[in-house]
Amino acid sequence: MIIGVVGSIASGKNSFVEALTAKGFINLRISNELKEIAKEKGISLERKPLQDLGNALREKYGQGFLAERVMEKITPGNNYVIDSIRNPGEIEILRNHNDFVLIGVDAPLDIRLQRILDSNKPGDPKTWEEAKEMEARDRGEGEKESGQQVSACFELSDYKLVNDGSREELNSKIALLLKDLDVLI
């Protein structure tokens, strides 16, 4: 089984991925492919330069280019969770696998923006306005078809998980969804 995870920044995607890896799923990240290429080219691993590189690669090699690189790492008999999906072309490639399902994880904008500011990660926004700007680009606002398109990806989800409560509530929602997907709990 291959489960793809898409969602807005600070939506709770990582919690979902962690739940699957705890059940033996192997995590492959599209962003890791991007980071490998960035390192080879001497490009900074901060969010904006990586987004720019990803957009340029999709423009040059096709929107599914990074997902194709991830799919080369899939071996039969294993379960995978793939995250960092940012473009519908990546989903198109992943859907070529018979056992693929796409999960969309989201949370209300104000909750996500506050999480971004509270995380205080290096390179992350420090003001509400900066967080809104970063989040808008990720969603696909003002982006070309080959750019960041998280909102469009979310709309392609087979299942949607809304993370609008406590960590315990999210864990309960994850458990119910995994049961629905027949992932052993």
ZADO-1210 file (C-alpha; in nm, 4 decimals, padded with zeros to 6 digits):
<atoms>
<atom x="00.0000" y="00.0000" z="00.0000" code="MET" pos="1"/>
<atom x="00.1167" y="00.3514" z="-00.0765" code="ILE" pos="2"/>
<atom x="-00.0444" y="00.6372" z="00.1135" code="ILE" pos="3"/>
<atom x="00.0200" y="00.9878" z="-00.0099" code="GLY" pos="4"/>
<atom x="-00.0221" y="01.2745" z="00.2338" code="VAL" pos="5"/>
<atom x="-00.0934" y="01.6298" z="00.1229" code="VAL" pos="6"/>
<atom x="-00.1834" y="01.9313" z="00.3274" code="GLY" pos="7"/>
<atom x="-00.1152" y="02.2877" z="00.4132" code="SER" pos="8"/>
<atom x="00.1822" y="02.3972" z="00.6195" code="ILE" pos="9"/>
<atom x="00.1290" y="02.3225" z="00.9916" code="ALA" pos="10"/>
<atom x="-00.1864" y="02.1202" z="00.9241" code="SER" pos="11"/>
<atom x="-00.0724" y="01.8080" z="01.1091" code="GLY" pos="12"/>
<atom x="00.0650" y="01.6078" z="00.8151" code="LYS" pos="13"/>
<atom x="00.3694" y="01.5026" z="01.0152" code="ASN" pos="14"/>
<atom x="00.1509" y="01.3528" z="01.2890" code="SER" pos="15"/>
<atom x="-00.0261" y="01.1412" z="01.0289" code="PHE" pos="16"/>
<atom x="00.3058" y="01.0320" z="00.8761" code="VAL" pos="17"/>
<atom x="00.4401" y="00.9430" z="01.2232" code="GLU" pos="18"/>
<atom x="00.1317" y="00.7281" z="01.2906" code="ALA" pos="19"/>
<atom x="00.1981" y="00.5323" z="00.9713" code="LEU" pos="20"/>
<atom x="00.5722" y="00.4926" z="01.0275" code="THR" pos="21"/>
<atom x="00.4901" y="00.3578" z="01.3760" code="ALA" pos="22"/>
<atom x="00.2937" y="00.0874" z="01.1934" code="LYS" pos="23"/>
<atom x="00.5893" y="-00.0066" z="00.9745" code="GLY" pos="24"/>
<atom x="00.5295" y="00.2177" z="00.6740" code="PHE" pos="25"/>
<atom x="00.8440" y="00.3497" z="00.5076" code="ILE" pos="26"/>
<atom x="00.8403" y="00.7286" z="00.4715" code="ASN" pos="27"/>
<atom x="00.9545" y="00.8743" z="00.1406" code="LEU" pos="28"/>
<atom x="00.9488" y="01.2496" z="00.1023" code="ARG" pos="29"/>
<atom x="00.9303" y="01.4323" z="-00.2274" code="ILE" pos="30"/>
<atom x="01.1163" y="01.7160" z="-00.0557" code="SER" pos="31"/>
<atom x="01.4119" y="01.4828" z="00.0087" code="ASN" pos="32"/>
<atom x="01.4492" y="01.4369" z="-00.3678" code="GLU" pos="33"/>
<atom x="01.4457" y="01.8137" z="-00.4036" code="LEU" pos="34"/>
<atom x="01.7044" y="01.8542" z="-00.1266" code="LYS" pos="35"/>
<atom x="01.9366" y="01.6018" z="-00.2932" code="GLU" pos="36"/>
<atom x="01.9257" y="01.8005" z="-00.6160" code="ILE" pos="37"/>
<atom x="01.9709" y="02.1300" z="-00.4279" code="ALA" pos="38"/>
<atom x="02.2817" y="01.9961" z="-00.2525" code="LYS" pos="39"/>
<atom x="02.4281" y="01.8841" z="-00.5872" code="GLU" pos="40"/>
<atom x="02.3669" y="02.2327" z="-00.7274" code="LYS" pos="41"/>
<atom x="02.4857" y="02.4182" z="-00.4164" code="GLY" pos="42"/>
<atom x="02.1414" y="02.5697" z="-00.3523" code="ILE" pos="43"/>
<atom x="02.0313" y="02.6695" z="-00.0018" code="SER" pos="44"/>
<atom x="01.8002" y="02.4249" z="00.1754" code="LEU" pos="45"/>
<atom x="01.5707" y="02.7003" z="00.3021" code="GLU" pos="46"/>
<atom x="01.2038" y="02.6964" z="00.2006" code="ARG" pos="47"/>
<atom x="01.1996" y="02.9677" z="-00.0711" code="LYS" pos="48"/>
<atom x="01.5074" y="02.8481" z="-00.2669" code="PRO" pos="49"/>
<atom x="01.3748" y="02.4903" z="-00.2481" code="LEU" pos="50"/>
<atom x="01.0318" y="02.6002" z="-00.3713" code="GLN" pos="51"/>
<atom x="01.1942" y="02.7926" z="-00.6572" code="ASP" pos="52"/>
<atom x="01.4059" y="02.4890" z="-00.7494" code="LEU" pos="53"/>
<atom x="01.1041" y="02.2565" z="-00.7359" code="GLY" pos="54"/>
<atom x="00.9077" y="02.4904" z="-00.9612" code="ASN" pos="55"/>
<atom x="01.1988" y="02.5110" z="-01.2087" code="ALA" pos="56"/>
<atom x="01.2417" y="02.1313" z="-01.2150" code="LEU" pos="57"/>
<atom x="00.8702" y="02.0733" z="-01.2756" code="ARG" pos="58"/>
<atom x="00.8785" y="02.3393" z="-01.5493" code="GLU" pos="59"/>
<atom x="01.1775" y="02.1759" z="-01.7196" code="LYS" pos="60"/>
<atom x="01.1135" y="01.8016" z="-01.6671" code="TYR" pos="61"/>
<atom x="00.7375" y="01.7805" z="-01.6098" code="GLY" pos="62"/>
<atom x="00.5150" y="01.8207" z="-01.3091" code="GLN" pos="63"/>
<atom x="00.5617" y="01.4603" z="-01.1970" code="GLY" pos="64"/>
<atom x="00.9427" y="01.4658" z="-01.2097" code="PHE" pos="65"/>
<atom x="01.0057" y="01.4543" z="-00.8341" code="LEU" pos="66"/>
<atom x="00.7381" y="01.1881" z="-00.7777" code="ALA" pos="67"/>
<atom x="00.9002" y="00.9753" z="-01.0499" code="GLU" pos="68"/>
<atom x="01.2246" y="00.9873" z="-00.8514" code="ARG" pos="69"/>
<atom x="01.0392" y="00.8769" z="-00.5373" code="VAL" pos="70"/>
<atom x="00.8643" y="00.5926" z="-00.7213" code="MET" pos="71"/>
<atom x="01.2044" y="00.4537" z="-00.8246" code="GLU" pos="72"/>
<atom x="01.2634" y="00.3809" z="-00.4538" code="LYS" pos="73"/>
<atom x="00.9472" y="00.1703" z="-00.4128" code="ILE" pos="74"/>
<atom x="01.0073" y="-00.2027" z="-00.3704" code="THR" pos="75"/>
<atom x="00.7284" y="-00.4624" z="-00.3814" code="PRO" pos="76"/>
<atom x="00.6071" y="-00.6043" z="-00.0523" code="GLY" pos="77"/>
<atom x="00.6532" y="-00.2857" z="00.1520" code="ASN" pos="78"/>
<atom x="00.4078" y="-00.0203" z="00.2637" code="ASN" pos="79"/>
<atom x="00.4975" y="00.3433" z="00.2028" code="TYR" pos="80"/>
<atom x="00.3795" y="00.6837" z="00.3126" code="VAL" pos="81"/>
<atom x="00.4807" y="00.9615" z="00.0745" code="ILE" pos="82"/>
<atom x="00.4600" y="01.3220" z="00.1814" code="ASP" pos="83"/>
<atom x="00.5709" y="01.6674" z="00.0639" code="SER" pos="84"/>
<atom x="00.3321" y="01.6419" z="-00.2310" code="ILE" pos="85"/>
<atom x="00.2970" y="01.9913" z="-00.3786" code="ARG" pos="86"/>
<atom x="00.1674" y="01.9532" z="-00.7341" code="ASN" pos="87"/>
<atom x="-00.1154" y="01.7570" z="-00.9033" code="PRO" pos="88"/>
<atom x="00.1395" y="01.6189" z="-01.1539" code="GLY" pos="89"/>
<atom x="00.3049" y="01.4364" z="-00.8642" code="GLU" pos="90"/>
<atom x="-00.0291" y="01.2800" z="-00.7687" code="ILE" pos="91"/>
<atom x="-00.0810" y="01.1692" z="-01.1285" code="GLU" pos="92"/>
<atom x="00.2468" y="00.9738" z="-01.1143" code="ILE" pos="93"/>
<atom x="00.1674" y="00.8256" z="-00.7713" code="LEU" pos="94"/>
<atom x="-00.1794" y="00.7149" z="-00.8859" code="ARG" pos="95"/>
<atom x="-00.0102" y="00.4864" z="-01.1409" code="ASN" pos="96"/>
<atom x="00.0440" y="00.2506" z="-00.8454" code="HIS" pos="97"/>
<atom x="-00.2653" y="00.0308" z="-00.7936" code="ASN" pos="98"/>
<atom x="-00.2589" y="00.0504" z="-00.4150" code="ASP" pos="99"/>
<atom x="-00.2243" y="00.4301" z="-00.3875" code="PHE" pos="100"/>
<atom x="-00.4572" y="00.6394" z="-00.1741" code="VAL" pos="101"/>
<atom x="-00.4257" y="01.0143" z="-00.1105" code="LEU" pos="102"/>
<atom x="-00.5010" y="01.1630" z="00.2302" code="ILE" pos="103"/>
<atom x="-00.5546" y="01.5371" z="00.2662" code="GLY" pos="104"/>
<atom x="-00.4770" y="01.6872" z="00.6063" code="VAL" pos="105"/>
<atom x="-00.5859" y="02.0403" z="00.6866" code="ASP" pos="106"/>
<atom x="-00.6632" y="02.2761" z="00.9721" code="ALA" pos="107"/>
<atom x="-00.8245" y="02.6189" z="00.9871" code="PRO" pos="108"/>
<atom x="-00.5984" y="02.8995" z="00.8621" code="LEU" pos="109"/>
<atom x="-00.5765" y="03.0871" z="01.1930" code="ASP" pos="110"/>
<atom x="-00.4717" y="02.7700" z="01.3770" code="ILE" pos="111"/>
<atom x="-00.2073" y="02.6891" z="01.1144" code="ARG" pos="112"/>
<atom x="-00.0656" y="03.0404" z="01.1105" code="LEU" pos="113"/>
<atom x="-00.0358" y="03.0392" z="01.4893" code="GLN" pos="114"/>
<atom x="00.1400" y="02.6991" z="01.4763" code="ARG" pos="115"/>
<atom x="00.3875" y="02.8380" z="01.2215" code="ILE" pos="116"/>
<atom x="00.4674" y="03.1346" z="01.4443" code="LEU" pos="117"/>
<atom x="00.4849" y="02.9202" z="01.7598" code="ASP" pos="118"/>
<atom x="00.7249" y="02.6685" z="01.6010" code="SER" pos="119"/>
<atom x="00.9903" y="02.9394" z="01.5658" code="ASN" pos="120"/>
<atom x="01.1948" y="02.7237" z="01.3262" code="LYS" pos="121"/>
<atom x="01.4946" y="02.8863" z="01.1597" code="PRO" pos="122"/>
<atom x="01.3877" y="03.0417" z="00.8304" code="GLY" pos="123"/>
<atom x="01.0178" y="03.0375" z="00.9213" code="ASP" pos="124"/>
<atom x="00.8154" y="03.3598" z="00.9304" code="PRO" pos="125"/>
<atom x="00.8258" y="03.5715" z="01.2423" code="LYS" pos="126"/>
<atom x="00.5121" y="03.7781" z="01.1803" code="THR" pos="127"/>
<atom x="00.1500" y="03.6976" z="01.1005" code="TRP" pos="128"/>
<atom x="00.1830" y="03.8743" z="00.7626" code="GLU" pos="129"/>
<atom x="00.4954" y="03.6764" z="00.6657" code="GLU" pos="130"/>
<atom x="00.3223" y="03.3507" z="00.7679" code="ALA" pos="131"/>
<atom x="00.0179" y="03.4370" z="00.5527" code="LYS" pos="132"/>
<atom x="00.2439" y="03.5131" z="00.2560" code="GLU" pos="133"/>
<atom x="00.4355" y="03.1847" z="00.2891" code="MET" pos="134"/>
<atom x="00.1152" y="02.9879" z="00.3315" code="GLU" pos="135"/>
<atom x="-00.0488" y="03.1510" z="00.0263" code="ALA" pos="136"/>
<atom x="00.2421" y="03.0541" z="-00.1996" code="ARG" pos="137"/>
<atom x="00.2344" y="02.6965" z="-00.0731" code="ASP" pos="138"/>
<atom x="-00.1396" y="02.6740" z="-00.1453" code="ARG" pos="139"/>
<atom x="-00.0747" y="02.7886" z="-00.5021" code="GLY" pos="140"/>
<atom x="-00.1850" y="03.1506" z="-00.4914" code="GLU" pos="141"/>
<atom x="-00.0181" y="03.3317" z="-00.7826" code="GLY" pos="142"/>
<atom x="00.1778" y="03.0210" z="-00.8843" code="GLU" pos="143"/>
<atom x="00.2128" y="02.8749" z="-01.2326" code="LYS" pos="144"/>
<atom x="00.0705" y="02.5312" z="-01.3054" code="GLU" pos="145"/>
<atom x="00.4195" y="02.3883" z="-01.2446" code="SER" pos="146"/>
<atom x="00.4463" y="02.5632" z="-00.9063" code="GLY" pos="147"/>
<atom x="00.3264" y="02.4952" z="-00.5560" code="GLN" pos="148"/>
<atom x="-00.0369" y="02.3785" z="-00.5771" code="GLN" pos="149"/>
<atom x="-00.1272" y="02.2331" z="-00.2370" code="VAL" pos="150"/>
<atom x="-00.4906" y="02.3496" z="-00.2549" code="SER" pos="151"/>
<atom x="-00.5400" y="02.1746" z="-00.5889" code="ALA" pos="152"/>
<atom x="-00.3705" y="01.8613" z="-00.4507" code="CYS" pos="153"/>
<atom x="-00.5923" y="01.8648" z="-00.1428" code="PHE" pos="154"/>
<atom x="-00.8996" y="01.8676" z="-00.3673" code="GLU" pos="155"/>
<atom x="-00.7763" y="01.5423" z="-00.5262" code="LEU" pos="156"/>
<atom x="-00.7670" y="01.3646" z="-00.1873" code="SER" pos="157"/>
<atom x="-00.9502" y="01.0358" z="-00.1458" code="ASP" pos="158"/>
<atom x="-00.9951" y="01.1064" z="00.2256" code="TYR" pos="159"/>
<atom x="-00.9779" y="01.4336" z="00.4192" code="LYS" pos="160"/>
<atom x="-00.8710" y="01.4759" z="00.7794" code="LEU" pos="161"/>
<atom x="-00.9381" y="01.8056" z="00.9583" code="VAL" pos="162"/>
<atom x="-00.7019" y="01.8804" z="01.2459" code="ASN" pos="163"/>
<atom x="-00.8947" y="02.1469" z="01.4354" code="ASP" pos="164"/>
<atom x="-00.8672" y="02.0200" z="01.7919" code="GLY" pos="165"/>
<atom x="-00.6253" y="01.8778" z="02.0440" code="SER" pos="166"/>
<atom x="-00.3466" y="01.6296" z="01.9736" code="ARG" pos="167"/>
<atom x="-00.5618" y="01.3573" z="02.1331" code="GLU" pos="168"/>
<atom x="-00.8516" y="01.4408" z="01.9007" code="GLU" pos="169"/>
<atom x="-00.6171" y="01.4250" z="01.6019" code="LEU" pos="170"/>
<atom x="-00.4835" y="01.0868" z="01.7163" code="ASN" pos="171"/>
<atom x="-00.8419" y="00.9558" z="01.7406" code="SER" pos="172"/>
<atom x="-00.9217" y="01.0815" z="01.3892" code="LYS" pos="173"/>
<atom x="-00.6029" y="00.9210" z="01.2573" code="ILE" pos="174"/>
<atom x="-00.6889" y="00.5880" z="01.4239" code="ALA" pos="175"/>
<atom x="-01.0397" y="00.5924" z="01.2697" code="LEU" pos="176"/>
<atom x="-00.9023" y="00.6741" z="00.9255" code="LEU" pos="177"/>
<atom x="-00.6382" y="00.4017" z="00.9443" code="LEU" pos="178"/>
<atom x="-00.9084" y="00.1542" z="01.0471" code="LYS" pos="179"/>
<atom x="-01.1163" y="00.2640" z="00.7477" code="ASP" pos="180"/>
<atom x="-00.8112" y="00.2060" z="00.5252" code="LEU" pos="181"/>
<atom x="-00.7634" y="-00.1404" z="00.6824" code="ASP" pos="182"/>
<atom x="-00.4237" y="-00.0451" z="00.8221" code="VAL" pos="183"/>
<atom x="-00.3636" y="-00.2692" z="01.1209" code="LEU" pos="184"/>
<atom x="-00.3924" y="-00.0796" z="01.4460" code="ILE" pos="185"/>
</atoms>
